[in-house]
């Protein structure tokens, strides 16, 4: 149960309530709430000495570790806003994101500094921070203040900075508390990267309930297996690829496991059914960066009667489907819209896009689905421009924009197809004037894109199949190359 008053910073309040309670555990250490508070305050003083002030937008390139959580809290103490960046992106992508998000400073984890040498933003090194004894008066905590900027892939190829307030983070945790009754005895395992909202919210849920965060390190199946044994967590979140690998490794649920949340893209019914048969307490969920993680849930019990659904709206959330006439419909396909107190405040410095996606207190997901008469939501197709591969959101238009400038290429179309390992994989159809040097194209793409965005398959054609309106005929592409059979 969440018992935070929201009159003080969350870490400060938990440290006062239960000073010796374990906040973080790793393979090497245990850190209680008082210790975490002190180390976070030290970093806050150091960051203040280095120019970070209230409302500074500060980029963070970090793995999910103790110092990441300390630094987030330090920034919040100062009233600064963390901008959490995907560590798998390359320097060019990150420079673009940081510029778009108005970032003033960037802090990079020591082990990642060598990977990002060409960033233009001023870097602050807190690895060798000096102890600053200066007393600081931290800005007063306010739920309405902006707390976080995360990036989500955009249909135009331009990634969007999603702005959340402390209120939307808090309300998201309340939704989950109503669903599964959070407890200070819980142990949350970090199985999803911190630059995804589902990963970031792991330690927020834990802090608001006074629970413990177990830090796994890497997210491969071997490490997760070991973490299940070593930490015996009560809650974990996985994407389909991770769950599949765990089942292939003949993993069994640990004794204390109460909930395994699975989301982040297409979820195979047979995969969930198999996991449930092995004893895993599966809950299918649906949500996005804009909704601050999950807004619907399908329990193990409801899976029996609606296995293809992503469940019902959580208490306090309204999920509806709009047809082409902008009318609410039941048992008919349409665009999914969501109303919740957990919704983002806005897209950073983009009022046009904010107004388009956020109308009358509803967020327009652009996903297509239907709701049956009992309130269960079924996802029929995600936004066609987003490919979800291994839990990573990839903008098809971004990949296209990286391919098209290459010499002799006339046109390109990028999309995702089902893949047994990744859920979806990136495929590109390319038309060119002359024969393309594939090695040079790959080298070009490696400079422009993170490696997971580079197409796994590139097919060369004389011209792309289009309809009379000049739009890509995706059915013809799938039929022509039999991609649906892969």
Secondary structure, DSSP 8 states (H G I E B T S, - for coil): -----SSS-HHHHHHHH-TTSEEEE-SS-EEEHHHHHHHHHHHHHHHHHTT--TT-EEEEE--SSHHHHHHHHHHHHHT-EEEE--TTS-HHHHHHHHHHTT--EEEE-GGGGGG-----SEE---TT--------------TTSEEEEEEE--TTS--EEEEEEHHHHHHHHHHHHHHH---TT-EEEE-S-TTSHHHHHHHHHHHHHT-EEEE--S-SHHHHHHHHHHH--SEEEEEHHHHHHHHHTT----TT--EEEEESS---HHHHHHHHHTT--EEEEEEETTTTEEEEEE-HHHHTT-TT---EE-TT-EEEEE-TTS-B-SSS-EEEEEE-TTS-SEETT-HHHHHHHEETTEEEEEEEEEE-TTS-EEEEE--TTEEEETTEEEEHHHHHHHHHTSTTEEEEEEEEEEETTTEEEEEEEEEESS---HHHHHHHHHHHS-GGGS-SEEEEESS--B-TTS-B-HHHHHHHHTGGG-
